[in-house]
Amino acid sequence: MKLLNLSSLSIVLILLTLSGCGAKPKPKEEAVIDPTLPKVSLTKNATKSGMKSIALEWKQIKDKRVEGIYIYRESIDENLSSEDSYFDTINTRFATHYLDNNVKPEHRYNYFFVTYSKDAQGERSEVYQTATKPILNSVTWVYAASSMPRSTKIIWRPHTNEIVKAYEIQRRALDEEKWKVVARVQGRLSAEYIDEGLKDNHTYLYNVRAITYNGITSKQSEIVKSITKKLPLTITNLVASKDVAKKIKISWDKTQNKDFSYYKLYRADKPDGSYEFIAKLIDNSFEDEVQEDGVRYFYMVTQVDKDGLESLHQPYSTQGLSLSKPLAPAVVDAKLEDNKIVLKWRKNDLRANSYTVIKEYKTGVFESTIDEIKDIKGESFVDEDILPGTTYYYKVLTVDKNSITSEPSIEVVIEIPETKEEQK
């Protein structure tokens, strides 16, 4: 009789199990031994094994006294005690096949059988030794690409065994002890997987295992290594101006990165503030048009490569400052003299290029006039355009070569009497 294949045998045994009645009997501790009961004898092609199953076939038992068969099993490689090696019961003499699915790959097992009748047990059969097959080898070739941005590509040669239905991709970092399953790729002919979301400039180890249709996982493949792409280098020598009118000029060392794409400029109003992205640049300089005097900002610059990887920020930001206002002059004298008002002041800032005098006086009960006298080169001003009985208010401002104007000086007040007699 030919030994059935494992799938056919499984179906046969399911049908036999369904046809059985009640719980399976077990060997009795003090059983009566009847040497006339037949022994189980395996057929010529007695055993067939897989990685996780063993099929047994024996010759048909025709003795009508036999009600079933006790199956005994010993695991040779696990050194288990054989004192109680009873394993299972076939509760019919008509069965000629048994499928053991409770075995381990690449292990040896001994089987023997005892028939039983209503009142007795037969003698032990011959001991039959068989072994499960080794675990399936994995794919024969695996490769992991390096220098990819935050990812790696694993490729392999598809398994030649058609029982393979999928592949399990395992990964671990050098500082990790355990393998982590990162993906299951379906299809025997599949040949690649891209692992994403990895750390920059980090080393990872990979192996591939084949998965069969009956759920068996192959041995580990060759272990391959991948190193993800480094971040671009941090920008160096970042400087920002402090003496340019209405703007801040920023510059830094030009990158030597051959994979360079562009720079990103960030700005904040305080060193530990929230940095806002303000410009995407190709050149290694930028003019921040702030349009105010004495404005202070803090800057950081990064570079981005063609894969979109951005360098780290500088450890410290760089402070920039637009040119501040010059200092106001100090008014040293203000008086009415010969029907003229004479103002004198002292220079307080070396940047002074000229001066502006602000003159204010009332022209009605609720109205006043403000005049600006600009581009005064000296440090005094004589106002002859005055009227009796009027009060005049004066302030002086410094103006530099960039036309940046200082804050006003202190205000001086001159009252003009109604008559010349009052002026004396």
C-alpha positions as CSV (number, residue, x, y, z in Angstrom):
1,M,0.0,0.0,0.0
2,K,1.4,3.4,-0.9
3,L,1.9,6.0,1.8
4,L,-0.6,8.8,1.3
5,N,0.8,12.3,1.1
6,L,0.5,14.5,4.2
7,S,-2.5,16.5,3.0
8,S,-4.5,13.4,2.0
9,L,-3.6,11.7,5.3
10,S,-4.8,14.7,7.3
11,I,-8.2,14.4,5.7
12,V,-8.4,10.7,6.3
13,L,-7.6,11.1,10.0
14,I,-10.1,13.9,10.4
15,L,-12.8,11.6,9.1
16,L,-11.7,8.8,11.3
17,T,-11.7,11.1,14.3
18,L,-15.3,12.2,13.6
19,S,-16.4,8.6,13.3
20,G,-15.0,7.7,16.7
21,C,-17.1,7.4,19.9
22,G,-16.4,9.2,23.1
23,A,-13.1,9.8,24.8
24,K,-10.1,7.8,23.7
25,P,-9.1,4.9,25.9
26,K,-5.6,4.9,27.5
27,P,-3.2,2.1,28.5
28,K,-4.0,0.6,31.9
29,E,-1.3,0.6,34.6
30,E,-1.8,-3.1,35.3
31,A,-3.0,-4.4,32.0
32,V,-3.4,-8.1,31.1
33,I,-0.9,-8.9,28.3
34,D,-2.2,-11.2,25.6
35,P,0.6,-12.3,23.4
36,T,-1.9,-13.7,20.8
37,L,-3.0,-10.2,19.9
38,P,-1.4,-9.1,16.6
39,K,1.5,-6.6,16.6
40,V,1.5,-3.4,14.4
41,S,3.9,-3.8,11.5
42,L,4.8,-0.8,9.4
43,T,4.6,-1.1,5.6
44,K,7.6,-0.9,3.3
45,N,7.2,2.9,2.8
46,A,6.3,3.2,6.5
47,T,7.2,6.8,7.3
48,K,7.1,10.1,5.6
49,S,8.2,13.3,7.3
50,G,8.2,17.0,6.8
51,M,9.7,19.8,8.9
52,K,6.8,19.8,11.4
53,S,5.0,16.5,10.9
54,I,5.6,12.8,10.6
55,A,3.2,10.3,8.8
56,L,3.1,6.7,9.7
57,E,1.5,3.8,7.8
58,W,1.1,0.2,8.9
59,K,-0.4,-3.0,7.6
60,Q,-4.1,-3.5,8.1
61,I,-5.1,-5.4,11.3
62,K,-7.7,-8.1,10.5
63,D,-8.0,-9.7,14.0
64,K,-11.6,-8.8,15.1
65,R,-10.6,-8.9,18.8
66,V,-8.5,-5.7,18.3
67,E,-10.4,-2.5,19.2
68,G,-7.6,-0.1,18.7
69,I,-3.9,0.9,18.9
70,Y,-1.9,2.7,21.5
71,I,0.9,4.8,20.0
72,Y,4.1,5.5,22.0
73,R,6.7,8.1,21.1
74,E,10.1,9.0,22.4
75,S,12.1,12.1,21.4
76,I,15.7,11.0,21.0
77,D,17.2,14.5,20.8
78,E,15.5,15.9,23.9
79,N,16.6,13.0,26.2
80,L,13.1,12.6,27.6
81,S,12.3,9.8,29.9
82,S,10.7,6.8,28.2
83,E,9.0,5.5,31.3
84,D,5.7,7.0,30.2
85,S,6.0,7.4,26.4
86,Y,2.4,6.9,25.7
87,F,1.4,9.5,23.1
88,D,-2.0,8.8,21.5
89,T,-4.7,6.3,20.8
90,I,-6.3,5.1,17.6
91,N,-9.7,3.7,18.7
92,T,-10.4,1.5,15.7
93,R,-8.5,-1.4,14.1
94,F,-9.4,-0.2,10.6
95,A,-7.1,2.8,10.7
96,T,-3.7,2.3,8.9
97,H,-2.3,5.8,9.0
98,Y,-1.3,8.3,11.7
99,L,-0.1,12.0,11.3
100,D,1.9,13.5,14.1
101,N,1.9,17.3,13.9
102,N,3.4,17.8,17.3
103,V,7.1,17.4,16.3
104,K,10.0,19.8,15.9
105,P,12.1,20.3,12.8
106,E,15.4,18.3,12.5
107,H,14.5,16.0,15.4
108,R,14.6,12.2,15.7
109,Y,11.7,10.2,17.2
110,N,11.1,6.5,18.1
111,Y,7.6,5.1,17.7
112,F,6.2,1.8,18.8
113,F,2.7,0.4,19.0
114,V,0.5,-1.8,21.2
115,T,-2.8,-3.2,20.1
116,Y,-5.6,-3.6,22.6
117,S,-8.8,-5.7,23.0
118,K,-11.7,-5.4,25.3
119,D,-9.9,-7.1,28.2
120,A,-6.2,-7.1,27.4
121,Q,-3.2,-5.5,25.6
122,G,-0.9,-7.0,23.1
123,E,2.9,-7.0,23.2
124,R,5.0,-4.0,22.0
125,S,5.7,-3.8,18.4
126,E,9.2,-3.2,16.9
127,V,10.6,0.3,17.6
128,Y,10.6,2.4,14.5
129,Q,12.9,5.4,14.3
130,T,12.3,8.4,11.9
131,A,13.3,12.1,11.8
132,T,11.8,15.3,10.7
133,K,13.4,17.3,8.0
134,P,15.7,20.3,8.7
135,I,14.2,23.8,8.7
136,L,14.1,25.2,5.2
137,N,17.1,27.3,4.3
138,S,16.4,30.9,3.5
139,V,17.2,32.8,0.3
140,T,20.7,32.3,-1.1
141,W,21.6,36.0,-1.7
142,V,20.7,39.2,0.2
143,Y,21.9,42.8,-0.3
144,A,21.2,46.0,1.7
145,A,22.0,49.4,0.1
146,S,23.7,52.1,2.1
147,S,23.8,55.9,2.0
148,M,20.1,56.3,1.4
149,P,18.2,59.1,3.2
150,R,16.6,57.7,6.3
151,S,15.9,54.5,4.6
152,T,17.5,51.4,3.1
153,K,16.6,49.0,0.3
154,I,16.9,45.2,0.8
155,I,16.9,43.0,-2.2
156,W,17.2,39.2,-2.4
157,R,17.1,36.3,-4.9
158,P,13.7,34.7,-4.8
159,H,13.5,31.3,-3.2
160,T,13.4,28.3,-5.6
161,N,11.1,26.2,-3.4
162,E,7.5,26.7,-4.5
163,I,6.1,26.1,-1.0
164,V,7.4,29.5,-0.1
165,K,4.6,32.1,-0.1
166,A,6.2,35.2,1.7
167,Y,9.3,36.7,3.2
168,E,9.9,38.0,6.7
169,I,12.3,41.0,6.9
170,Q,14.1,41.3,10.3
171,R,16.1,44.2,11.5
172,R,18.2,45.3,14.5
173,A,20.5,48.2,15.2
174,L,24.1,47.5,16.5
175,D,23.1,48.5,20.0
176,E,20.1,46.1,20.0
177,E,20.1,42.5,21.0
178,K,16.9,41.2,19.6
179,W,15.7,41.1,16.0
180,K,12.5,43.0,15.1
181,V,10.2,41.9,12.3
182,V,9.7,45.1,10.2
183,A,7.8,43.6,7.3
184,R,6.2,40.6,5.7
185,V,6.5,40.7,1.9
186,Q,3.9,38.5,0.1
187,G,4.8,36.4,-3.0
188,R,7.6,33.9,-3.6
189,L,8.9,35.9,-6.5
190,S,9.0,39.2,-4.5
191,A,12.6,40.5,-4.4
192,E,12.8,43.8,-2.5
193,Y,11.7,45.8,0.5
194,I,12.4,49.5,1.3
195,D,12.7,50.2,5.0
196,E,11.8,53.8,5.8
197,G,11.8,56.1,8.9
198,L,15.3,55.2,9.9
199,K,17.8,57.4,11.8
200,D,20.5,59.4,10.1
201,N,24.0,58.0,9.8
202,H,22.9,54.9,11.6
203,T,24.0,51.3,11.1
204,Y,21.3,48.5,10.8
205,L,21.6,44.8,10.3
206,Y,19.0,42.8,8.3
207,N,18.2,39.2,7.5
208,V,15.4,37.6,5.4
209,R,13.4,34.5,6.3
210,A,11.2,32.6,3.9
211,I,7.6,31.7,5.1
212,T,5.9,28.6,3.7
213,Y,2.2,28.0,3.0
214,N,1.9,25.8,6.1
215,G,3.4,28.5,8.3
216,I,7.0,27.3,8.6
217,T,9.6,30.0,8.9
218,S,13.0,29.2,7.3
219,K,16.4,29.6,8.8
220,Q,18.0,33.0,9.0
221,S,19.6,34.3,5.8
222,E,23.0,35.9,5.6
223,I,23.1,39.0,7.7
224,V,23.7,42.2,5.7
225,K,24.6,45.7,6.9
226,S,23.3,49.1,5.8
227,I,24.4,52.6,6.9
228,T,21.9,55.4,6.3
229,K,23.0,58.7,4.8
230,K,24.7,61.3,7.0
231,L,23.2,64.7,7.5
232,P,25.0,67.6,5.7
233,L,27.6,69.3,7.8
234,T,26.6,72.2,10.1
235,I,27.1,75.6,8.5
236,T,30.2,77.4,9.9
237,N,31.4,81.0,10.4
238,L,28.0,82.6,10.4
239,V,28.3,86.4,10.9
240,A,25.7,89.2,11.0
241,S,26.3,93.0,10.6
242,K,25.7,95.6,13.3
243,D,26.4,98.8,11.5
244,V,24.3,98.8,8.3
245,A,21.4,101.2,8.0
246,K,17.9,99.7,7.8
247,K,19.2,96.2,7.2
248,I,21.2,93.3,8.6
249,K,23.7,91.6,6.3
250,I,24.3,87.9,7.0
251,S,27.0,85.7,5.5
252,W,28.6,82.3,6.2
253,D,31.1,79.9,4.7
254,K,30.1,78.3,1.4
255,T,29.3,74.6,1.7
256,Q,31.6,72.1,0.1
257,N,28.9,69.5,0.0
258,K,28.6,68.1,-3.6
259,D,25.0,67.0,-2.9
260,F,24.0,70.6,-1.8
261,S,20.6,71.9,-2.8
262,Y,19.9,75.1,-0.9
263,Y,20.3,77.0,2.4
264,K,17.5,77.7,4.9
265,L,17.7,81.0,7.0
266,Y,15.9,81.2,10.4
267,R,15.4,84.3,12.5
268,A,14.2,85.0,16.1
269,D,13.9,88.1,18.2
270,K,15.7,86.6,21.1
271,P,18.4,83.9,21.4
272,D,16.1,81.3,23.0
273,G,13.0,82.3,21.0
274,S,11.1,80.6,18.3
275,Y,13.1,80.6,15.1
276,E,11.0,81.4,12.0
277,F,12.1,80.2,8.5
278,I,12.4,83.4,6.5
279,A,14.4,82.6,3.3
280,K,15.4,79.7,1.0
281,L,18.8,80.6,-0.6
282,I,21.4,79.5,-3.1
283,D,24.1,82.0,-2.2
284,N,25.9,82.1,1.1
285,S,24.8,85.6,2.0
286,F,21.5,87.5,2.6
287,E,20.4,91.1,3.4
288,D,17.5,91.2,5.8
289,E,15.7,94.5,5.0
290,V,14.4,95.4,8.5
291,Q,13.6,99.1,7.6
292,E,14.1,100.1,11.2
293,D,16.9,101.5,13.3
294,G,18.6,99.6,16.0
295,V,16.6,96.4,15.4
296,R,18.1,93.2,16.9
297,Y,17.6,89.7,15.5
298,F,19.2,86.3,16.0
299,Y,20.0,84.1,13.1
300,M,20.7,80.4,12.2
301,V,21.4,78.8,8.9
302,T,21.2,75.2,7.7
303,Q,21.9,73.5,4.4
304,V,19.7,71.0,2.7
305,D,20.9,68.3,0.3
306,K,19.3,66.9,-2.8
307,D,17.5,64.2,-0.8
308,G,15.9,66.8,1.5
309,L,18.2,66.1,4.5
310,E,18.8,69.2,6.6
311,S,21.9,69.9,8.6
312,L,21.8,70.6,12.3
313,H,21.5,74.2,13.5
314,Q,24.6,75.9,14.9
315,P,25.1,75.4,18.6
316,Y,24.6,79.1,19.2
317,S,22.7,81.7,17.2
318,T,24.4,84.8,15.7
319,Q,23.2,88.3,16.7
320,G,22.7,90.9,14.0
321,L,21.7,94.6,14.5
322,S,20.7,97.3,12.1
323,L,22.5,100.6,12.6
324,S,21.1,102.3,15.7
325,K,20.0,106.0,15.9
326,P,22.8,108.5,16.6
327,L,22.8,110.3,20.0
328,A,20.9,113.5,20.3
329,P,23.0,116.7,20.7
330,A,23.2,118.4,24.1
331,V,21.7,121.9,24.0
332,V,24.0,124.2,26.0
333,D,22.5,127.6,25.4
334,A,19.1,129.1,24.3
335,K,18.4,132.9,24.5
336,L,16.7,135.9,23.0
337,E,19.4,138.3,21.7
338,D,18.9,141.4,19.5
339,N,15.4,140.3,18.6
340,K,16.7,136.9,17.5
341,I,16.7,133.5,19.2
342,V,20.1,131.9,19.4
343,L,20.4,128.2,20.0
344,K,23.7,126.4,20.7
345,W,24.4,122.7,21.2
346,R,27.3,120.3,21.6
347,K,27.9,117.2,19.4
348,N,27.4,113.9,21.3
349,D,27.9,111.5,18.4
350,L,30.8,111.2,16.0
351,R,28.3,110.0,13.3
352,A,26.7,113.5,13.2
353,N,26.6,114.7,9.7
354,S,24.1,117.5,10.1
355,Y,21.3,118.7,12.5
356,T,17.6,119.4,12.3
357,V,15.9,122.0,14.4
358,I,12.2,121.4,15.3
359,K,10.5,124.8,15.9
360,E,6.9,124.8,17.3
361,Y,4.8,127.8,18.2
362,K,1.1,128.6,18.5
363,T,-0.7,130.5,15.7
364,G,-4.1,130.5,17.3
365,V,-6.0,129.5,20.4
366,F,-6.2,125.9,19.3
367,E,-3.7,125.8,16.4
368,S,0.1,125.5,16.4
369,T,2.7,125.4,13.7
370,I,5.8,123.1,13.5
371,D,8.7,124.0,11.3
372,E,11.7,121.8,10.5
373,I,15.0,123.5,9.7
374,K,17.2,120.8,8.1
375,D,20.8,120.3,7.0
376,I,22.3,122.6,9.6
377,K,26.1,121.9,9.5
378,G,27.2,123.8,12.5
379,E,26.4,123.5,16.2
380,S,24.2,126.6,16.5
381,F,21.1,128.1,15.0
382,V,19.9,131.7,14.8
383,D,16.1,132.2,14.4
384,E,15.2,135.7,13.2
385,D,11.7,134.7,12.2
386,I,10.0,135.4,15.5
387,L,7.0,137.5,16.6
388,P,6.4,139.5,19.8
389,G,4.1,137.9,22.4
390,T,4.8,134.4,21.1
391,T,6.3,131.4,22.9
392,Y,8.6,129.2,20.9
393,Y,9.6,125.5,21.6
394,Y,12.9,124.1,20.2
395,K,14.4,120.6,19.9
396,V,17.5,119.6,18.0
397,L,18.2,116.2,16.3
398,T,21.4,114.6,15.0
399,V,21.3,113.3,11.4
400,D,24.0,110.9,10.2
401,K,25.2,110.2,6.6
402,N,22.5,107.5,6.2
403,S,19.8,110.1,7.1
404,I,19.2,108.3,10.3
405,T,17.8,110.8,12.8
406,S,18.4,110.7,16.5
407,E,15.8,111.1,19.2
408,P,15.1,114.8,20.0
409,S,17.2,116.7,22.4
410,I,15.7,118.3,25.5
411,E,13.1,120.9,24.6
412,V,13.9,124.6,25.3
413,V,11.2,127.2,25.6
414,I,11.7,130.9,24.7
415,E,9.0,133.5,25.3
416,I,9.0,136.7,23.2
417,P,7.7,139.8,25.1
418,E,5.0,142.0,23.5
419,T,7.2,145.2,23.4
420,K,10.9,146.0,23.1
421,E,10.7,147.5,26.5
422,E,9.7,144.2,27.9
423,Q,12.6,142.5,26.1
424,K,15.2,144.7,27.9
